[in-house]
C-alpha cells in the first residue's frame, strides 16, 4: 500500500506525535497543546490514524453486494472516511 502521509506507527510523546520505526524516531507529525484538557485523547486518536485508515481500506473489498439500509449507511460512512483521509472527499 502506497502512503502519501508520514508512515506509522505513530506514537505520542509528551505533547508531540512522532513517526517511529524500530528504535528510531522520525518525523514530527503533530503537536497537541498541553494546556487543553483533551490533549491526551486527541493525541491517541491522531496517533491511531494510520492504522484506522489501513483497516478501513482492507475492509473496502469485503463490502457485500446486498445490504440493508443500516449496513449500507455503515459502508457509506467507511468510504467517506477513507476518501476524507486520502484527500478524495470533503475535509
N, CA, C and O atoms as a GROMACS GRO file, in nm:
protein
  364
    1UNK      N    1   0.084  -0.118   0.000
    1UNK     CA    2   0.000   0.000   0.000
    1UNK      C    3   0.089   0.124   0.000
    1UNK      O    4   0.180   0.135   0.082
    2UNK      N    5   0.063   0.217  -0.091
    2UNK     CA    6   0.141   0.340  -0.101
    2UNK      C    7   0.080   0.447  -0.011
    2UNK      O    8  -0.041   0.469  -0.012
    3UNK      N    9   0.165   0.512   0.066
    3UNK     CA   10   0.119   0.616   0.157
    3UNK      C   11   0.166   0.751   0.107
    3UNK      O   12   0.277   0.763   0.056
    4UNK      N   13   0.082   0.852   0.120
    4UNK     CA   14   0.124   0.988   0.094
    4UNK      C   15   0.142   1.065   0.225
    4UNK      O   16   0.187   1.179   0.225
    5UNK      N   17   0.106   1.000   0.336
    5UNK     CA   18   0.124   1.061   0.468
    5UNK      C   19   0.250   1.001   0.533
    5UNK      O   20   0.308   0.906   0.480
    6UNK      N   21   0.289   1.056   0.645
    6UNK     CA   22   0.401   1.000   0.719
    6UNK      C   23   0.363   0.860   0.765
    6UNK      O   24   0.262   0.844   0.832
    7UNK      N   25   0.442   0.758   0.729
    7UNK     CA   26   0.403   0.622   0.766
    7UNK      C   27   0.402   0.601   0.917
    7UNK      O   28   0.479   0.663   0.990
    8UNK      N   29   0.313   0.513   0.962
    8UNK     CA   30   0.306   0.478   1.103
    8UNK      C   31   0.404   0.368   1.134
    8UNK      O   32   0.476   0.325   1.043
    9UNK      N   33   0.412   0.321   1.253
    9UNK     CA   34   0.323   0.363   1.360
    9UNK      C   35   0.359   0.502   1.410
    9UNK      O   36   0.474   0.545   1.403
   10UNK      N   37   0.258   0.570   1.461
   10UNK     CA   38   0.280   0.699   1.525
   10UNK      C   39   0.270   0.679   1.675
   10UNK      O   40   0.190   0.598   1.723
   11UNK      N   41   0.351   0.750   1.748
   11UNK     CA   42   0.350   0.739   1.894
   11UNK      C   43   0.327   0.877   1.956
   11UNK      O   44   0.362   0.979   1.896
   12UNK      N   45   0.270   0.879   2.075
   12UNK     CA   46   0.256   1.004   2.148
   12UNK      C   47   0.374   1.014   2.243
   12UNK      O   48   0.414   0.917   2.307
   13UNK      N   49   0.428   1.132   2.251
   13UNK     CA   50   0.545   1.158   2.335
   13UNK      C   51   0.528   1.299   2.390
   13UNK      O   52   0.544   1.397   2.318
   14UNK      N   53   0.496   1.308   2.518
   14UNK     CA   54   0.466   1.436   2.581
   14UNK      C   55   0.349   1.498   2.505
   14UNK      O   56   0.239   1.442   2.507
   15UNK      N   57   0.368   1.609   2.438
   15UNK     CA   58   0.259   1.667   2.360
   15UNK      C   59   0.286   1.658   2.210
   15UNK      O   60   0.224   1.730   2.131
   16UNK      N   61   0.378   1.569   2.171
   16UNK     CA   62   0.413   1.551   2.031
   16UNK      C   63   0.368   1.414   1.981
   16UNK      O   64   0.360   1.318   2.058
   17UNK      N   65   0.341   1.408   1.854
   17UNK     CA   66   0.313   1.280   1.789
   17UNK      C   67   0.421   1.262   1.684
   17UNK      O   68   0.440   1.348   1.598
   18UNK      N   69   0.491   1.150   1.692
   18UNK     CA   70   0.603   1.123   1.603
   18UNK      C   71   0.583   0.990   1.532
   18UNK      O   72   0.516   0.899   1.580
   19UNK      N   73   0.645   0.983   1.415
   19UNK     CA   74   0.651   0.856   1.343
   19UNK      C   75   0.768   0.780   1.401
   19UNK      O   76   0.876   0.836   1.421
   20UNK      N   77   0.749   0.651   1.428
   20UNK     CA   78   0.858   0.572   1.487
   20UNK      C   79   0.865   0.436   1.419
   20UNK      O   80   0.764   0.367   1.403
   21UNK      N   81   0.986   0.397   1.380
   21UNK     CA   82   1.010   0.264   1.325
   21UNK      C   83   1.131   0.207   1.397
   21UNK      O   84   1.242   0.260   1.388
   22UNK      N   85   1.109   0.097   1.467
   22UNK     CA   86   1.218   0.039   1.547
   22UNK      C   87   1.252   0.133   1.660
   22UNK      O   88   1.163   0.186   1.726
   23UNK      N   89   1.380   0.153   1.683
   23UNK     CA   90   1.425   0.244   1.789
   23UNK      C   91   1.449   0.384   1.736
   23UNK      O   92   1.496   0.471   1.811
   24UNK      N   93   1.419   0.408   1.610
   24UNK     CA   94   1.445   0.539   1.552
   24UNK      C   95   1.319   0.623   1.552
   24UNK      O   96   1.210   0.573   1.524
   25UNK      N   97   1.333   0.750   1.584
   25UNK     CA   98   1.222   0.844   1.575
   25UNK      C   99   1.242   0.926   1.450
   25UNK      O  100   1.352   0.973   1.422
   26UNK      N  101   1.135   0.943   1.377
   26UNK     CA  102   1.143   1.015   1.251
   26UNK      C  103   1.066   1.146   1.258
   26UNK      O  104   1.093   1.231   1.342
   27UNK      N  105   0.973   1.162   1.170
   27UNK     CA  106   0.905   1.288   1.150
   27UNK      C  107   0.815   1.327   1.268
   27UNK      O  108   0.750   1.243   1.329
   28UNK      N  109   0.815   1.456   1.296
   28UNK     CA  110   0.717   1.513   1.387
   28UNK      C  111   0.587   1.523   1.309
   28UNK      O  112   0.582   1.589   1.205
   29UNK      N  113   0.483   1.460   1.356
   29UNK     CA  114   0.356   1.457   1.286
   29UNK      C  115   0.264   1.569   1.335
   29UNK      O  116   0.198   1.635   1.255
   30UNK      N  117   0.261   1.591   1.466
   30UNK     CA  118   0.172   1.693   1.522
   30UNK      C  119   0.218   1.732   1.661
   30UNK      O  120   0.287   1.656   1.729
   31UNK      N  121   0.180   1.852   1.700
   31UNK     CA  122   0.198   1.898   1.838
   31UNK      C  123   0.060   1.930   1.892
   31UNK      O  124  -0.016   2.005   1.832
   32UNK      N  125   0.028   1.871   2.006
   32UNK     CA  126  -0.103   1.892   2.068
   32UNK      C  127  -0.081   1.983   2.189
   32UNK      O  128   0.002   1.953   2.274
   33UNK      N  129  -0.155   2.095   2.198
   33UNK     CA  130  -0.133   2.188   2.310
   33UNK      C  131  -0.146   2.121   2.446
   33UNK      O  132  -0.241   2.046   2.470
   34UNK      N  133  -0.051   2.149   2.534
   34UNK     CA  134  -0.052   2.090   2.667
   34UNK      C  135  -0.158   2.149   2.758
   34UNK      O  136  -0.201   2.084   2.854
   35UNK      N  137  -0.202   2.270   2.730
   35UNK     CA  138  -0.296   2.336   2.821
   35UNK      C  139  -0.442   2.298   2.793
   35UNK      O  140  -0.532   2.356   2.853
   36UNK      N  141  -0.465   2.204   2.706
   36UNK     CA  142  -0.602   2.165   2.671
   36UNK      C  143  -0.637   2.035   2.742
   36UNK      O  144  -0.558   1.940   2.741
   37UNK      N  145  -0.754   2.029   2.802
   37UNK     CA  146  -0.797   1.911   2.878
   37UNK      C  147  -0.802   1.784   2.795
   37UNK      O  148  -0.785   1.675   2.848
   38UNK      N  149  -0.826   1.796   2.666
   38UNK     CA  150  -0.847   1.678   2.582
   38UNK      C  151  -0.721   1.638   2.505
   38UNK      O  152  -0.731   1.556   2.414
   39UNK      N  153  -0.605   1.692   2.537
   39UNK     CA  154  -0.487   1.667   2.453
   39UNK      C  155  -0.451   1.520   2.446
   39UNK      O  156  -0.411   1.471   2.340
   40UNK      N  157  -0.465   1.447   2.557
   40UNK     CA  158  -0.429   1.304   2.556
   40UNK      C  159  -0.519   1.224   2.464
   40UNK      O  160  -0.471   1.139   2.388
   41UNK      N  161  -0.649   1.251   2.470
   41UNK     CA  162  -0.743   1.181   2.382
   41UNK      C  163  -0.717   1.217   2.236
   41UNK      O  164  -0.721   1.130   2.149
   42UNK      N  165  -0.692   1.344   2.210
   42UNK     CA  166  -0.662   1.386   2.073
   42UNK      C  167  -0.534   1.322   2.022
   42UNK      O  168  -0.527   1.276   1.908
   43UNK      N  169  -0.432   1.318   2.106
   43UNK     CA  170  -0.304   1.258   2.066
   43UNK      C  171  -0.321   1.109   2.035
   43UNK      O  172  -0.264   1.060   1.938
   44UNK      N  173  -0.397   1.037   2.116
   44UNK     CA  174  -0.419   0.894   2.090
   44UNK      C  175  -0.495   0.873   1.960
   44UNK      O  176  -0.462   0.783   1.882
   45UNK      N  177  -0.597   0.955   1.936
   45UNK     CA  178  -0.674   0.942   1.813
   45UNK      C  179  -0.588   0.971   1.691
   45UNK      O  180  -0.592   0.897   1.593
   46UNK      N  181  -0.511   1.078   1.696
   46UNK     CA  182  -0.423   1.113   1.584
   46UNK      C  183  -0.319   1.004   1.562
   46UNK      O  184  -0.290   0.968   1.448
   47UNK      N  185  -0.262   0.951   1.670
   47UNK     CA  186  -0.157   0.851   1.654
   47UNK      C  187  -0.213   0.719   1.599
   47UNK      O  188  -0.138   0.641   1.540
   48UNK      N  189  -0.341   0.694   1.617
   48UNK     CA  190  -0.404   0.572   1.563
   48UNK      C  191  -0.448   0.589   1.418
   48UNK      O  192  -0.486   0.491   1.354
   49UNK      N  193  -0.444   0.710   1.365
   49UNK     CA  194  -0.497   0.738   1.231
   49UNK      C  195  -0.442   0.648   1.121
   49UNK      O  196  -0.520   0.597   1.041
   50UNK      N  197  -0.311   0.624   1.112
   50UNK     CA  198  -0.262   0.536   1.004
   50UNK      C  199  -0.320   0.395   1.011
   50UNK      O  200  -0.355   0.338   0.908
   51UNK      N  201  -0.332   0.339   1.132
   51UNK     CA  202  -0.386   0.205   1.147
   51UNK      C  203  -0.536   0.203   1.118
   51UNK      O  204  -0.586   0.107   1.059
   52UNK      N  205  -0.608   0.306   1.159
   52UNK     CA  206  -0.752   0.314   1.131
   52UNK      C  207  -0.776   0.321   0.980
   52UNK      O  208  -0.864   0.253   0.928
   53UNK      N  209  -0.699   0.404   0.910
   53UNK     CA  210  -0.713   0.415   0.765
   53UNK      C  211  -0.682   0.283   0.697
   53UNK      O  212  -0.757   0.239   0.609
   54UNK      N  213  -0.574   0.219   0.737
   54UNK     CA  214  -0.537   0.092   0.675
   54UNK      C  215  -0.645  -0.015   0.698
   54UNK      O  216  -0.677  -0.093   0.608
   55UNK      N  217  -0.701  -0.018   0.819
   55UNK     CA  218  -0.805  -0.116   0.849
   55UNK      C  219  -0.928  -0.094   0.762
   55UNK      O  220  -0.986  -0.189   0.709
   56UNK      N  221  -0.969   0.032   0.746
   56UNK     CA  222  -1.084   0.060   0.661
   56UNK      C  223  -1.055   0.027   0.515
   56UNK      O  224  -1.142  -0.026   0.445
   57UNK      N  225  -0.935   0.056   0.469
   57UNK     CA  226  -0.900   0.024   0.331
   57UNK      C  227  -0.901  -0.128   0.308
   57UNK      O  228  -0.938  -0.173   0.200
   58UNK      N  229  -0.860  -0.206   0.407
   58UNK     CA  230  -0.862  -0.351   0.393
   58UNK      C  231  -1.006  -0.404   0.391
   58UNK      O  232  -1.032  -0.507   0.330
   59UNK      N  233  -1.098  -0.334   0.457
   59UNK     CA  234  -1.238  -0.377   0.459
   59UNK      C  235  -1.312  -0.347   0.329
   59UNK      O  236  -1.406  -0.419   0.295
   60UNK      N  237  -1.273  -0.245   0.258
   60UNK     CA  238  -1.348  -0.200   0.141
   60UNK      C  239  -1.377  -0.311   0.040
   60UNK      O  240  -1.490  -0.316  -0.010
   61UNK      N  241  -1.284  -0.399   0.007
   61UNK     CA  242  -1.317  -0.505  -0.088
   61UNK      C  243  -1.418  -0.607  -0.035
   61UNK      O  244  -1.470  -0.688  -0.112
   62UNK      N  245  -1.446  -0.605   0.096
   62UNK     CA  246  -1.536  -0.702   0.157
   62UNK      C  247  -1.682  -0.654   0.158
   62UNK      O  248  -1.769  -0.724   0.210
   63UNK      N  249  -1.708  -0.537   0.102
   63UNK     CA  250  -1.844  -0.484   0.105
   63UNK      C  251  -1.940  -0.580   0.034
   63UNK      O  252  -1.915  -0.618  -0.080
   64UNK      N  253  -2.048  -0.618   0.099
   64UNK     CA  254  -2.141  -0.712   0.037
   64UNK      C  255  -2.219  -0.645  -0.077
   64UNK      O  256  -2.241  -0.524  -0.075
   65UNK      N  257  -2.259  -0.723  -0.175
   65UNK     CA  258  -2.338  -0.672  -0.287
   65UNK      C  259  -2.478  -0.632  -0.241
   65UNK      O  260  -2.534  -0.532  -0.287
   66UNK      N  261  -2.534  -0.709  -0.151
   66UNK     CA  262  -2.667  -0.681  -0.097
   66UNK      C  263  -2.652  -0.642   0.049
   66UNK      O  264  -2.584  -0.711   0.125
   67UNK      N  265  -2.715  -0.534   0.088
   67UNK     CA  266  -2.708  -0.490   0.228
   67UNK      C  267  -2.835  -0.414   0.262
   67UNK      O  268  -2.895  -0.350   0.176
   68UNK      N  269  -2.877  -0.423   0.389
   68UNK     CA  270  -2.992  -0.345   0.431
   68UNK      C  271  -2.950  -0.200   0.453
   68UNK      O  272  -2.832  -0.168   0.442
   69UNK      N  273  -3.045  -0.114   0.484
   69UNK     CA  274  -3.014   0.029   0.493
   69UNK      C  275  -2.914   0.060   0.604
   69UNK      O  276  -2.831   0.149   0.589
   70UNK      N  277  -2.920  -0.014   0.716
   70UNK     CA  278  -2.823   0.007   0.824
   70UNK      C  279  -2.683  -0.027   0.776
   70UNK      O  280  -2.590   0.051   0.794
   71UNK      N  281  -2.666  -0.144   0.714
   71UNK     CA  282  -2.535  -0.184   0.664
   71UNK      C  283  -2.488  -0.089   0.554
   71UNK      O  284  -2.370  -0.055   0.550
   72UNK      N  285  -2.578  -0.048   0.467
   72UNK     CA  286  -2.540   0.043   0.359
   72UNK      C  287  -2.486   0.174   0.416
   72UNK      O  288  -2.386   0.226   0.368
   73UNK      N  289  -2.553   0.227   0.519
   73UNK     CA  290  -2.508   0.351   0.582
   73UNK      C  291  -2.370   0.334   0.644
   73UNK      O  292  -2.286   0.424   0.637
   74UNK      N  293  -2.345   0.217   0.703
   74UNK     CA  294  -2.214   0.190   0.763
   74UNK      C  295  -2.105   0.190   0.655
   74UNK      O  296  -2.000   0.251   0.673
   75UNK      N  297  -2.130   0.123   0.544
   75UNK     CA  298  -2.031   0.117   0.436
   75UNK      C  299  -2.010   0.254   0.373
   75UNK      O  300  -1.898   0.289   0.336
   76UNK      N  301  -2.116   0.332   0.360
   76UNK     CA  302  -2.102   0.468   0.304
   76UNK      C  303  -2.019   0.555   0.397
   76UNK      O  304  -1.937   0.634   0.350
   77UNK      N  305  -2.038   0.542   0.528
   77UNK     CA  306  -1.958   0.618   0.624
   77UNK      C  307  -1.811   0.577   0.617
   77UNK      O  308  -1.723   0.662   0.624
   78UNK      N  309  -1.785   0.448   0.602
   78UNK     CA  310  -1.647   0.400   0.591
   78UNK      C  311  -1.582   0.454   0.463
   78UNK      O  312  -1.468   0.500   0.466
   79UNK      N  313  -1.654   0.448   0.351
   79UNK     CA  314  -1.599   0.500   0.224
   79UNK      C  315  -1.572   0.650   0.235
   79UNK      O  316  -1.470   0.698   0.185
   80UNK      N  317  -1.663   0.724   0.299
   80UNK     CA  318  -1.644   0.868   0.315
   80UNK      C  319  -1.522   0.900   0.402
   80UNK      O  320  -1.448   0.994   0.374
   81UNK      N  321  -1.502   0.821   0.507
   81UNK     CA  322  -1.386   0.842   0.594
   81UNK      C  323  -1.255   0.816   0.519
   81UNK      O  324  -1.159   0.892   0.534
   82UNK      N  325  -1.251   0.710   0.439
   82UNK     CA  326  -1.131   0.681   0.359
   82UNK      C  327  -1.108   0.793   0.259
   82UNK      O  328  -0.995   0.838   0.241
   83UNK      N  329  -1.214   0.838   0.193
   83UNK     CA  330  -1.199   0.946   0.095
   83UNK      C  331  -1.148   1.074   0.162
   83UNK      O  332  -1.061   1.142   0.107
   84UNK      N  333  -1.199   1.106   0.277
   84UNK     CA  334  -1.154   1.226   0.350
   84UNK      C  335  -1.008   1.213   0.389
   84UNK      O  336  -0.931   1.308   0.374
   85UNK      N  337  -0.968   1.096   0.439
   85UNK     CA  338  -0.830   1.076   0.484
   85UNK      C  339  -0.730   1.075   0.368
   85UNK      O  340  -0.613   1.109   0.386
   86UNK      N  341  -0.776   1.037   0.250
   86UNK     CA  342  -0.686   1.028   0.134
   86UNK      C  343  -0.696   1.150   0.043
   86UNK      O  344  -0.635   1.153  -0.064
   87UNK      N  345  -0.775   1.251   0.083
   87UNK     CA  346  -0.786   1.373   0.004
   87UNK      C  347  -0.880   1.362  -0.114
   87UNK      O  348  -0.875   1.444  -0.206
   88UNK      N  349  -0.964   1.261  -0.114
   88UNK     CA  350  -1.058   1.242  -0.225
   88UNK      C  351  -1.201   1.272  -0.184
   88UNK      O  352  -1.295   1.241  -0.257
   89UNK      N  353  -1.218   1.334  -0.068
   89UNK     CA  354  -1.352   1.368  -0.019
   89UNK      C  355  -1.346   1.499   0.056
   89UNK      O  356  -1.244   1.568   0.056
   90UNK      N  357  -1.457   1.534   0.121
   90UNK     CA  358  -1.464   1.658   0.197
   90UNK      C  359  -1.372   1.653   0.318
   90UNK      O  360  -1.369   1.554   0.392
   91UNK      N  361  -1.299   1.760   0.338
   91UNK     CA  362  -1.206   1.768   0.452
   91UNK      C  363  -1.271   1.836   0.569
   91UNK      O  364  -1.208   1.851   0.674
   0.00000   0.00000   0.00000
